[in-house]
Amino acid sequence: MKKELAKLLSEYKETEKGLELGLEYVDEKDYGKGKLEIVKMIIADLEKVLEA
């Protein structure tokens, strides 16, 4: 299960990078920033689980 969580974490980190790069091209920046914050929270939660 830890292997699957590590893969999921990697995918979310890629998503984070993509959102950060595309944020400047989005008209609704607040909406994009909100989605980015959600992804960052998920990353933090996955990292906590993997540390345990």
C-alpha positions in Angstrom: 0.0 0.0 0.0 2.9 2.3 0.7 4.1 1.9 -2.9 0.7 3.0 -4.2 0.6 6.0 -1.9 4.1 7.0 -3.0 3.0 6.8 -6.7 -0.1 8.9 -5.9 2.1 11.5 -4.1 4.3 11.7 -7.2 1.3 12.2 -9.4 -0.1 15.0 -7.2 3.3 16.7 -7.2 3.3 16.6 -11.0 -0.2 18.1 -10.9 1.0 20.8 -8.6 3.7 21.8 -11.0 1.3 21.8 -13.9 -1.2 24.0 -12.0 1.6 26.4 -11.0 2.8 26.7 -14.5 -0.7 27.3 -16.0 -1.9 29.6 -13.3 -0.7 32.7 -15.1 -2.8 31.9 -18.1 -6.0 31.3 -16.2 -8.6 34.1 -16.2 -10.0 33.2 -12.8 -6.8 33.2 -10.8 -8.6 32.9 -7.5 -10.3 29.7 -8.6 -7.0 28.3 -9.9 -5.2 29.2 -6.6 -8.0 27.5 -4.7 -7.5 24.3 -6.7 -3.7 24.5 -6.2 -4.2 24.9 -2.4 -6.3 21.7 -2.4 -3.6 19.8 -4.3 -1.0 21.1 -1.8 -3.1 19.9 1.2 -3.4 16.5 -0.4 0.4 16.4 -0.9 1.0 17.3 2.7 -1.5 14.7 3.9 0.1 12.0 1.8 3.6 12.9 3.0 2.4 12.6 6.6 1.0 9.2 5.9 4.2 8.0 4.2 6.4 9.3 7.1 4.4 7.2 9.7 
